[in-house]
């Protein structure tokens, strides 16, 4: 293998999207993946709104919408007259002309309910453009991202296992090239990103502590051929032995059982093992006749790496944090890592990164991951099968979640649109937030101008006076003149990862003060201007 600027270990969603971000900025990147082919194993069944917006800003929303259409068609055929609320809500809403926030997901098996959502809530109303692109199974997403990487010329080397890394300098933390030991031989690179999963060989070889809490349940997920599944309920069901979910796609079964872990967690899941667990948890005598692809075994092991960086080696996705798969937060958390890290690492490789920029990857993403870990721990606690927990679950579902505004807040948190970063000393809304839908004149959208991964500056001043600020930074900043008839609409500067780092309305502050803040934001995040 030839030397590349960056080697990404792992061709899951995190690794593939990160590789695409680097390639957009002209970085030579190679992805190493131990599997010969993309893994068809059933995993996450959807992405959240924040992840769909990440795809939208890179021009990948049409592919996500096609995946959602396929899933809904399969779910509709499977369910007949839909009885599961998630299927019904999605089928009823799908194809409507009015844009609404997509209400998809659950908390501890309690489905988010459209009838409890106030669609006029400004937090949700600012994130509706991707409503038809969230029901994207992980396998479909990986294929979409693989095609994206191929178009960008990213080299994905499948069947290559990365065993470990070492610095070419005397000090393992030195600013020196990295040697990667692989099954295809040694290769030298400038940087390594380990996106090789929760059992990351790179993280273990580096000796990075993986701190957290051990598991109290074991779960299984599969697409199975079941003999007479009529005794199974569609959707989520709690039982005295655990919890299970059946559907919405044909044959999909997820089972979680509290108790000891299997003796060999790495052993393949057999039909007999899956059938025994399904019967135990569901209380039915359903027979598993066969598996379509591999079944997965998982737990609520919940941990976070002590550090996300060792010299020129960084951790991302499950290599940096693991938790139970409830709500599919792991996939979304990994995509968030990738979009945050990608442009920062590219700026470092390309030599224009402001001082300390790469360090903000960990300072920004660690708190988000820590919150998600607690979010999933809380769900596991509510899923415990004892009678006291059942009463607590009933109270949360029937009393707390039905209080006006509560479901909106829970959905906003789960969908990722409530994320916030400390990116400015004077953080006035929407600074620090994910940008969401920004419509421009003549039917344009901000997301349409973010496909190449640059910053986006939307100038809504009457005389387009901010053009001079972006001069000399054209390779890093897309400038959009969009004079606003409404003085309350702000001008915006948005990072490549969709975070608003500056905003100002015409009537909120003196023009010179607003421009000074804009200059400061550009220096802090986009670096010095190129020589004229």
C-alpha positions in Angstrom: 0.0 0.0 0.0 1.2 3.5 -0.8 1.5 6.2 1.8 -1.6 8.3 2.3 -2.2 11.4 4.4 -4.7 9.6 6.7 -5.6 6.0 7.2 -9.1 5.3 8.6 -9.5 1.9 10.2 -13.0 0.7 9.8 -15.5 1.0 6.9 -18.7 1.4 8.9 -20.8 4.6 8.7 -18.3 6.5 10.9 -15.2 5.6 8.9 -16.8 6.0 5.5 -18.3 9.4 6.2 -15.1 10.6 7.7 -13.1 9.4 4.7 -15.5 11.4 2.5 -15.0 14.5 4.5 -11.3 14.3 4.2 -11.4 13.6 0.5 -13.6 16.6 -0.1 -10.8 18.8 1.3 -8.1 17.2 -1.0 -6.7 14.9 1.7 -5.4 11.5 0.5 -7.2 9.0 2.6 -7.2 5.2 2.7 -9.9 3.1 4.5 -8.9 -0.3 5.9 -11.6 -2.8 6.6 -11.2 -6.4 7.8 -14.4 -7.6 6.2 -14.3 -8.6 2.6 -17.8 -7.3 1.9 -20.2 -4.8 3.5 -21.8 -6.4 6.5 -25.5 -7.2 5.8 -26.3 -7.9 9.4 -29.3 -6.1 10.7 -28.3 -3.2 13.0 -29.8 0.3 13.4 -33.1 0.7 11.6 -33.0 4.4 11.1 -31.0 7.6 11.6 -32.1 10.7 13.5 -32.8 14.1 12.1 -29.4 15.5 12.8 -27.8 12.7 10.9 -30.2 13.1 8.0 -29.2 16.8 7.9 -25.5 15.8 7.7 -26.3 13.8 4.6 -28.4 16.6 3.2 -25.5 19.0 3.5 -23.4 16.7 1.4 -26.0 16.1 -1.3 -26.8 12.6 -0.1 -30.4 13.2 1.0 -32.0 11.8 -2.2 -30.3 8.5 -1.5 -31.6 8.5 2.1 -35.1 9.3 0.8 -35.0 6.3 -1.6 -34.0 4.1 1.3 -36.9 5.3 3.4 -39.3 4.6 0.5 -38.1 1.0 0.3 -38.4 0.5 4.1 -41.9 2.0 4.2 -43.0 -0.2 1.3 -41.7 -3.3 3.0 -43.2 -2.3 6.4 -46.6 -1.6 4.8 -46.6 -4.9 3.0 -45.6 -6.7 6.3 -48.1 -5.0 8.6 -51.1 -5.0 6.3 -53.5 -2.5 8.0 -50.8 -1.0 10.2 -51.3 -1.5 13.9 -47.9 -0.4 15.0 -47.9 3.3 15.8 -44.5 4.0 14.2 -45.5 2.4 10.9 -48.9 4.1 10.9 -47.5 7.5 11.6 -44.8 7.2 9.0 -47.2 5.8 6.3 -49.8 8.5 7.0 -47.3 11.3 6.8 -45.2 10.0 4.0 -45.8 11.9 0.7 -47.8 14.7 2.2 -47.1 18.2 0.8 -46.9 19.9 4.2 -43.5 19.6 5.9 -43.5 18.2 9.4 -40.9 17.2 11.8 -40.5 13.4 11.5 -41.5 11.7 14.8 -39.6 8.4 14.7 -38.2 6.4 17.6 -38.8 5.5 21.2 -37.5 5.8 24.7 -37.2 2.5 26.5 -39.7 1.0 24.1 -42.3 3.9 24.6 -42.9 5.1 21.1 -42.8 8.8 20.3 -46.3 9.9 19.5 -47.3 12.3 16.8 -50.5 13.2 18.6 -48.4 14.6 21.5 -46.1 16.7 19.3 -46.6 20.5 18.8 -45.3 20.9 15.2 -45.3 24.7 15.7 -42.5 24.4 18.3 -39.7 26.5 16.8 -37.0 24.0 17.7 -38.7 21.2 15.7 -40.1 23.5 13.0 -36.5 24.5 12.0 -35.6 20.9 11.1 -38.3 19.5 8.7 -36.5 19.4 5.3 -35.2 15.9 5.9 -38.5 14.3 7.0 -38.5 11.8 4.2 -34.9 10.6 4.8 -34.7 9.3 8.4 -35.9 5.7 8.1 -32.6 4.5 6.7 -31.3 1.1 7.8 -27.6 1.0 8.6 -26.8 -1.4 5.8 -28.4 1.0 3.3 -26.5 3.9 4.8 -23.2 2.0 4.4 -23.9 1.3 0.8 -24.8 5.0 0.2 -21.6 6.2 1.9 -19.5 3.7 0.0 -20.8 5.1 -3.3 -20.1 8.6 -2.0 -16.5 7.6 -1.2 -16.0 5.9 -4.6 -17.1 9.1 -6.4 -14.5 11.1 -4.3 -11.8 8.6 -5.2 -11.3 7.2 -1.7 -9.5 3.9 -1.7 -11.3 1.3 0.5 -9.1 -1.7 1.1 -11.3 -4.6 2.2 -10.0 -7.8 3.7 -7.2 -5.9 5.4 -7.0 -6.1 9.2 -5.1 -3.4 11.1 -3.4 -4.9 14.1 -1.8 -1.9 15.7 0.0 1.4 15.3 3.3 3.0 16.4 4.9 6.3 16.0 7.9 6.6 13.8 9.3 9.1 16.4 11.1 8.2 19.6 8.1 9.5 21.6 4.8 7.8 20.9 3.1 11.1 21.4 5.5 12.9 19.1 4.4 14.9 16.0 5.7 12.2 13.6 4.3 9.8 11.0 2.5 6.7 12.2 3.3 3.1 11.2 0.3 0.9 10.8 0.7 -2.9 11.1 -1.8 -4.7 8.9 -2.4 -8.1 7.5 -1.2 -6.8 4.2 2.1 -5.5 5.7 3.3 -2.2 7.2 2.2 1.1 5.9 3.2 4.6 6.9 0.7 7.5 7.2 0.5 11.0 8.6 -2.5 10.3 10.8 -4.7 7.4 11.8 -8.4 7.4 12.8 -9.5 4.3 14.6 -13.2 3.7 13.7 -12.9 0.0 14.2 -15.8 -0.5 16.6 -16.3 -1.1 20.3 -13.7 -3.8 20.5 -11.2 -1.5 18.7 -7.8 -3.2 18.3 -6.2 0.2 17.9 -7.6 1.5 21.2 -6.6 -1.6 23.0 -3.1 -1.6 21.6 -2.6 2.0 22.6 -3.7 1.2 26.1 -6.4 3.8 26.3 -8.7 3.1 29.3 -12.3 2.3 28.4 -14.2 3.5 31.4 -17.9 3.0 32.3 -20.4 0.4 33.5 -20.6 -3.3 32.7 -23.7 -5.0 31.2 -26.8 -6.3 33.0 -28.6 -7.5 29.9 -27.9 -9.3 26.7 -29.8 -8.7 23.5 -30.3 -10.2 20.1 -31.4 -8.9 16.7 -32.0 -10.7 13.5 -34.1 -11.0 10.4 -35.6 -14.5 10.9 -38.0 -16.9 9.3 -40.6 -17.6 12.1 -43.2 -20.4 12.1 -46.5 -18.9 13.2 -45.5 -15.6 14.8 -49.1 -14.6 15.4 -48.5 -14.6 19.1 -46.0 -11.8 18.8 -47.1 -8.2 19.2 -46.0 -5.7 16.6 -43.7 -3.0 18.0 -42.3 -2.9 21.5 -43.5 -5.2 24.3 -42.3 -5.5 27.9 -42.5 -8.9 29.6 -41.5 -10.4 33.0 -38.2 -11.6 31.4 -37.2 -8.5 29.4 -38.4 -6.7 26.3 -38.8 -7.5 22.6 -39.7 -5.7 19.4 -41.2 -7.4 16.3 -41.2 -5.6 12.9 -41.6 -3.2 11.2 -39.8 -4.9 8.4 -40.6 -8.6 7.7 -39.0 -11.0 10.1 -37.2 -8.4 12.2 -37.0 -9.5 15.8 -35.1 -7.7 18.7 -35.0 -9.4 22.1 -33.4 -8.1 25.3 -33.1 -10.3 28.4 -31.7 -9.3 31.8 -29.3 -11.7 33.4 -25.8 -13.2 32.9 -23.8 -12.8 29.7 -23.0 -15.7 27.4 -19.8 -17.7 28.0 -18.5 -16.7 24.6 -19.8 -13.4 23.4 -17.9 -13.7 20.1 -19.5 -17.0 19.1 -21.9 -16.8 16.2 -25.6 -16.7 17.2 -27.2 -20.0 16.3 -30.9 -20.6 15.4 -31.2 -22.6 18.6 -29.8 -19.9 20.8 -32.0 -17.2 19.3 -35.1 -19.4 19.5 -34.5 -20.2 23.2 -34.2 -16.5 24.0 -37.2 -15.5 21.9 -39.3 -18.1 23.6 -38.1 -17.2 27.1 -38.7 -13.4 26.7 -41.9 -13.5 24.7 -43.6 -16.3 26.5 -44.6 -17.9 23.2 -43.6 -21.1 21.5 -42.7 -19.5 18.2 -40.2 -21.5 16.2 -37.2 -19.9 14.4 -36.9 -21.8 11.2 -33.8 -19.9 9.9 -31.9 -16.7 9.7 -31.6 -14.3 6.8 -28.0 -13.2 7.2 -26.3 -13.1 10.6 -27.9 -12.5 13.9 -26.2 -10.0 16.2 -25.7 -10.3 19.9 -25.2 -7.1 22.0 -25.3 -5.8 25.6 -25.7 -2.6 27.5 -22.0 -2.4 28.2 -21.5 1.4 28.4 -18.1 2.9 28.2 -16.1 5.9 27.0 -12.4 6.2 26.1 -10.4 8.2 28.6 -9.0 10.2 25.7 -9.9 10.5 22.0 -6.3 11.2 20.9 -2.9 9.7 21.3 -0.4 11.8 19.3 -1.4 11.3 15.6 -4.0 8.6 16.3 -7.6 9.6 17.0 -10.6 7.5 18.0 -14.1 7.9 16.5 -17.5 6.2 16.7 -17.8 3.0 18.8 -14.0 2.9 19.2 -14.5 6.0 21.4 -17.7 5.1 23.1 -20.2 2.1 23.4 -23.6 1.7 24.9 -26.8 -0.2 24.4 -28.4 0.1 20.9 -31.7 1.4 22.2 -32.9 4.3 20.0 -30.1 3.7 17.5 -28.0 6.4 19.1 -24.6 4.8 18.3 -24.9 5.2 14.6 -25.9 8.9 15.0 -23.2 9.5 17.5 -20.6 8.1 15.2 -21.7 10.3 12.2 -21.6 13.3 14.5 -18.0 12.4 15.4 -17.1 12.0 11.8 -18.5 15.3 10.6 -17.0 17.2 13.5 -13.5 15.6 13.1 -13.3 15.5 9.3 -12.9 19.2 8.5 -10.7 19.8 11.5 -8.3 17.0 10.6 -8.3 18.1 7.0 -7.4 21.6 8.0 -4.5 20.3 10.1 -3.2 18.1 7.2 -3.6 21.0 4.8 -1.7 23.4 7.1 -4.3 26.1 7.7 -5.8 25.0 11.0 -5.9 27.7 13.7 -4.1 26.8 16.9 -5.9 24.2 18.9 -8.5 23.4 16.3 -8.0 19.7 16.3 -8.2 19.6 20.1 -11.8 20.9 19.9 -12.8 17.6 18.4 -12.6 15.9 21.8 -13.7 18.9 23.9 -16.9 19.2 21.7 -17.7 15.6 21.1 -16.9 14.1 24.5 -19.8 15.8 26.4 -22.2 14.8 23.6 -21.1 11.1 23.9 -21.3 11.2 27.7 -24.9 12.5 27.5 -25.9 9.8 25.1 -24.4 7.1 27.4 -26.5 8.4 30.2 -29.5 8.6 27.9 -29.2 4.9 27.1 -28.4 3.9 30.7 -31.7 5.5 31.7 -33.6 3.5 29.1 -32.0 0.2 30.3 -33.1 1.2 33.9 -36.7 1.7 32.7 -36.7 -1.7 30.9 -35.9 -3.8 33.9 -38.6 -6.4 34.3 -39.4 -6.1 38.0 -42.8 -4.9 39.2 -41.5 -1.6 40.6 -39.8 -0.6 37.3 -43.0 -1.5 35.5 -44.9 0.9 37.6 -42.3 3.6 37.0 -42.4 2.9 33.3 -46.2 3.3 33.4 -45.9 6.6 35.2 -43.4 8.0 32.7 -45.4 6.8 29.7 -48.9 7.8 30.7 -48.3 10.8 33.0 -45.0 12.5 32.3 -44.7 12.0 28.5 -48.3 13.3 28.0 -47.6 16.6 29.8 -47.7 19.4 27.1 -44.2 20.1 25.8 -42.5 17.0 27.3 -42.8 14.8 24.2 -41.4 17.7 22.1 -38.4 18.0 24.4 -37.7 14.2 24.4 -38.0 14.0 20.6 -35.7 17.0 20.2 -33.1 15.4 22.4 -33.3 12.0 20.7 -33.3 13.5 17.2 -30.1 15.4 17.9 -31.4 18.8 17.0 -31.0 20.1 20.6 -27.2 19.7 20.5 -25.2 22.8 21.4 -21.5 23.7 21.3 -19.6 26.5 23.1 -18.2 28.1 20.0 -18.2 31.8 20.8 -17.6 34.0 23.9 -21.0 35.8 23.3 -23.2 32.9 22.3 -26.5 34.5 21.2 -29.1 32.1 19.6 -28.7 30.4 17.2 -24.9 30.4 17.7 -23.7 27.0 18.9 -26.7 25.2 17.5 -27.1 22.9 14.5 -28.2 25.1 11.6 -31.3 23.2 10.4 -33.4 24.5 7.5 -32.3 27.8 6.1 -34.2 28.8 3.0 -32.7 31.4 0.7 -34.1 33.5 -2.2 -35.2 31.9 -5.5 -35.9 28.5 -3.9 -32.4 27.9 -2.7 -31.4 26.3 0.6 -28.2 26.7 2.6 -27.7 22.9 2.5 -27.5 23.0 -1.3 -24.3 25.2 -1.0 -22.6 23.0 1.6 -21.9 19.9 -0.6 -18.2 20.6 -0.9 -17.6 20.8 2.9 -16.7 24.5 3.1 -17.9 27.1 5.7 -21.1 28.9 4.5 -21.6 32.7 5.0 -25.1 33.9 4.4 -25.1 37.7 4.0 -28.5 39.2 4.6 -27.4 42.8 4.9 -29.2 45.1 2.4 -25.9 46.2 0.7 -24.1 42.8 1.0 -21.5 44.4 3.1 -20.1 41.1 4.4 -18.6 40.2 1.1 -15.3 41.9 2.0 -15.0 39.7 5.1 -14.9 36.5 3.1 -12.4 37.9 0.6 -9.2 35.8 0.5 -10.9 32.8 2.0 -12.8 31.6 -1.0 -11.2 28.1 -0.7 -12.7 27.7 2.7 -15.9 29.8 2.8 -18.9 29.9 0.4 -20.3 33.4 0.3 -24.0 33.8 -0.3 -25.6 37.2 -0.8 -29.2 36.9 0.3 -30.6 40.3 1.2 -33.5 39.9 3.6 -36.8 41.8 3.4 -37.4 40.8 7.1 -34.8 42.5 9.3 -35.2 39.8 11.9 -33.7 37.1 9.7 -30.0 36.8 10.7 -26.9 36.6 8.6 -25.1 33.4 9.5 -21.7 31.8 9.4 -21.9 28.0 9.5 -19.0 25.5 10.0 -18.6 22.5 7.7 -20.3 20.4 10.3 -23.4 22.5 10.4 -22.7 24.4 13.6 -23.6 28.1 13.6 -20.6 30.0 14.8 -21.8 33.6 14.2 -25.2 35.2 13.7 -26.4 38.8 13.5 -29.6 40.5 12.5 -29.8 44.0 11.0 -31.6 45.5 14.0 -29.9 43.6 16.9 -26.4 45.2 17.0 -24.4 48.0 15.3 -22.9 46.8 12.0 -19.3 47.4 13.0 -19.7 45.4 16.3 -21.4 42.5 14.4 -18.6 42.5 11.8 -15.9 42.4 14.6 -17.6 39.3 16.0 -17.6 37.8 12.5 -13.9 38.5 12.0 -13.2 36.9 15.4 -15.3 33.8 14.5 -13.4 33.4 11.2 -10.0 33.7 12.8 -10.9 31.2 15.5 -12.4 28.6 13.2 -11.4 29.2 9.6 -7.9 30.5 10.1 -5.9 33.3 8.5 -6.7 34.7 5.1 -4.7 33.5 2.1 -2.2 35.9 0.7 -3.7 38.3 -1.8 
